[in-house]
Amino acid sequence: MGSLPVLVVHLTVLSEPVFLLLSLLGFHLLADYLDTSKERALFGATLAMGLALLTRYAGAACILTGGVAILLWSQTSFRRRVRDVCAFGFGSSLPMFVWMLRNFAAGGAATDREFLFHPIGRSHLWQALYTASGWSLIPAFAPDAVRVALGVAMFGGMVTALARPGIPSIVRVPALFVAVYSAFLATSISFFDANTPLDDRILLPVFAAGLIIPLHFLDRAWPILRRVPAVASLTVALLVAFLA
């Protein structure tokens, strides 16, 4: 992806590029496991998401996503689902657990976070909407109603990807991650770090994973759009303009 938020993060010494690589790789392998029930795919997803958690604490959202996805969408028996969830959760959490033990032994604390209740507020939601509208190239002077409509559309796309039958696992798993990661951020802001900015850096995993959803729906709709040349041409023109 060549969008400005992605380029800025990759040109800066931050943990996000590695986190994006590992999390997206983990989603791909997890989707492969859900479709084929291959244990090697589950092992790969466990390794990738464990390293993602070791890269950023937000990797906990990846592990939660994997556990929920296995329970809901695995094609195996319920007994094996439980077994696989336990193996996935233990294996992906083990590297961070060892690192937290090291932190505790060296500094007397496992992390640098303190528990304090400061609930997420309206300002956080507006900041998230402004960040998301920037991804869609909505100008700063646009009415707030446009941003709200965009937020509703994004939420609707995520819900559709999760609830609609026939959605491929490679689309459904990232959609689930968007929901879990959003809940993770809300919890983190409310109980651990009220100063977390919902900017391009923090929300970049939502952008990277969420972009898969509209691309999938566009791919599904393209055969229909092609039947009307004017609509197909307009769609291509809009995509080219957006990329430019």
C-alpha positions in Angstrom: 0.0 0.0 0.0 1.4 3.4 -1.0 -0.9 5.6 1.1 0.6 8.4 3.1 0.0 6.9 6.6 1.7 3.7 5.5 4.6 5.5 3.9 5.2 7.7 6.9 5.2 4.8 9.3 7.6 2.8 7.2 10.0 5.8 6.8 10.2 6.1 10.6 11.8 3.9 13.2 8.6 2.5 14.7 7.3 -0.9 15.5 4.2 -0.6 13.3 5.8 -2.0 10.0 6.9 -5.2 11.7 3.6 -5.4 13.5 1.6 -5.0 10.3 3.7 -7.7 8.5 3.3 -10.2 11.3 -0.4 -9.6 12.0 -1.4 -9.7 8.3 0.7 -12.9 7.9 -1.0 -14.3 10.9 -4.5 -13.5 9.5 -3.6 -15.2 6.2 -2.4 -18.4 7.9 -5.3 -18.4 10.3 -7.7 -18.1 7.3 -5.9 -21.0 5.7 -6.4 -23.1 8.8 -10.1 -22.2 9.0 -10.5 -23.3 5.4 -8.4 -26.5 5.4 -8.0 -27.4 9.1 -4.2 -27.9 8.5 -2.3 -27.9 11.8 0.8 -26.4 10.1 -1.3 -23.3 9.2 -2.4 -23.0 12.8 1.2 -23.4 13.9 2.3 -20.6 11.5 -0.5 -18.3 12.7 0.5 -19.0 16.3 4.1 -18.1 15.6 3.2 -15.0 13.6 0.7 -13.6 16.2 3.0 -14.4 19.1 5.8 -12.4 17.5 3.2 -9.6 16.8 2.4 -9.5 20.5 6.1 -9.4 21.3 6.4 -6.4 18.9 3.5 -4.4 20.4 1.1 -5.0 23.3 -1.7 -4.4 20.7 -0.8 -7.8 19.4 -3.2 -9.1 22.2 -6.0 -8.1 19.8 -4.5 -10.5 17.2 -4.6 -13.4 19.7 -8.1 -12.6 20.8 -9.1 -12.5 17.1 -7.6 -15.9 16.5 -9.2 -17.5 19.5 -12.7 -16.2 18.6 -12.3 -17.1 14.9 -11.3 -20.7 15.7 -14.3 -21.1 18.0 -16.8 -19.6 15.6 -15.6 -20.7 12.2 -13.3 -23.7 12.4 -14.7 -26.7 10.4 -13.5 -29.2 13.1 -15.4 -30.7 16.0 -16.1 -28.6 19.1 -13.6 -30.7 21.1 -10.8 -30.0 18.6 -11.8 -26.3 18.5 -11.3 -26.1 22.2 -8.0 -27.9 21.9 -6.8 -25.7 19.1 -7.8 -22.5 20.9 -5.9 -23.6 24.0 -2.8 -24.5 21.9 -3.0 -21.3 19.9 -3.5 -19.1 23.0 -0.7 -20.7 25.0 1.8 -20.7 22.1 1.1 -17.2 21.0 1.2 -15.7 24.5 4.3 -17.6 25.7 7.0 -15.2 24.2 5.3 -12.2 25.8 4.9 -14.0 29.1 8.6 -14.8 29.2 9.5 -11.2 28.3 7.2 -9.9 31.1 8.9 -12.2 33.6 12.2 -10.7 32.4 10.8 -7.2 32.9 9.6 -8.0 36.4 12.9 -9.5 37.4 14.9 -6.5 36.0 12.6 -3.6 37.0 10.1 -4.9 39.4 7.1 -4.4 37.0 5.9 -6.5 34.1 4.9 -3.4 32.1 4.9 0.4 32.4 1.1 0.6 32.5 -0.9 1.6 35.6 -4.6 0.7 36.1 -6.7 3.9 36.4 -10.3 4.4 35.2 -10.7 7.2 32.7 -13.5 6.3 30.3 -13.2 6.9 26.6 -15.1 10.0 25.5 -16.6 11.8 22.6 -13.3 13.5 21.7 -11.7 10.1 21.1 -14.5 9.1 18.8 -14.2 12.3 16.8 -10.5 12.0 16.5 -10.9 8.5 15.2 -13.5 9.7 12.6 -11.2 12.5 11.5 -8.3 10.0 11.1 -10.5 7.6 9.1 -11.8 10.4 6.9 -8.2 11.3 6.1 -7.8 7.8 4.7 -10.7 8.5 2.3 -9.2 11.9 1.3 -12.1 13.7 2.8 -10.9 17.4 3.3 -10.7 19.0 6.7 -13.4 21.5 5.8 -16.0 18.9 4.9 -19.1 18.8 7.2 -19.0 16.4 10.1 -22.0 14.7 8.8 -19.8 13.3 6.0 -17.5 11.8 8.6 -20.4 10.3 10.5 -21.8 8.8 7.3 -18.3 7.4 6.5 -18.1 5.9 10.0 -21.5 4.3 9.6 -20.5 2.9 6.2 -17.3 1.4 7.6 -19.2 -0.1 10.5 -21.8 -1.6 8.2 -19.1 -3.1 6.0 -17.5 -4.7 9.0 -20.8 -6.2 10.2 -21.7 -7.4 6.8 -18.3 -9.2 6.4 -18.8 -10.8 9.8 -22.4 -11.8 9.5 -23.1 -12.5 5.8 -22.8 -16.1 4.7 -20.3 -17.0 2.1 -17.7 -14.4 3.1 -14.2 -15.9 2.6 -12.1 -16.4 5.8 -9.4 -14.2 4.4 -11.9 -11.3 4.6 -13.8 -12.4 7.7 -10.7 -12.7 9.9 -9.5 -9.1 9.3 -13.0 -7.8 9.8 -13.1 -9.6 13.2 -9.7 -8.1 14.0 -11.0 -4.5 13.3 -13.8 -5.1 15.8 -11.5 -6.7 18.4 -8.8 -4.1 17.9 -11.3 -1.2 18.3 -12.5 -2.8 21.6 -8.9 -3.3 22.7 -8.1 0.4 22.1 -11.3 1.5 24.0 -10.3 -0.7 26.9 -6.7 0.5 26.9 -7.8 4.2 26.8 -10.4 3.7 29.5 -8.2 1.8 32.0 -4.5 2.2 31.2 -3.6 5.2 29.0 -6.0 8.0 28.5 -3.5 9.9 26.4 -3.4 7.3 23.6 -4.0 9.3 20.3 -6.3 7.8 17.8 -4.1 9.0 14.9 -2.8 7.4 11.8 -0.1 5.4 13.7 -2.4 3.9 16.3 -5.2 3.2 13.9 -3.0 1.9 11.1 -3.8 -1.8 11.8 -7.5 -0.9 11.3 -6.7 0.7 8.0 -4.6 -2.2 6.8 -7.0 -4.9 7.8 -10.1 -3.0 7.0 -9.0 -2.2 3.5 -9.5 -5.8 2.6 -13.3 -5.5 3.2 -14.2 -2.9 0.5 -11.8 -4.5 -2.0 -13.6 -7.8 -1.5 -17.0 -6.2 -2.0 -15.7 -4.3 -5.1 -14.4 -7.6 -6.5 -17.8 -9.2 -6.0 -19.7 -6.3 -7.5 -17.4 -5.9 -10.5 -19.1 -8.5 -12.8 -22.4 -6.5 -12.2 -20.8 -3.1 -12.7 -19.3 -4.3 -16.0 -22.7 -4.8 -17.5 -23.2 -1.0 -17.4 -20.1 0.5 -19.2 -20.8 4.0 -17.9 -20.9 2.8 -14.3 -17.8 0.6 -14.8 -15.9 3.5 -16.4 -16.9 5.9 -13.5 -15.7 3.3 -11.0 -12.4 2.9 -12.6 -12.0 6.7 -12.9 -12.7 7.2 -9.2 -10.2 4.5 -8.2 -7.5 6.0 -10.4 -8.2 9.5 -9.0 -8.1 8.1 -5.5 -4.8 6.3 -6.1 -3.3 9.4 -7.8 
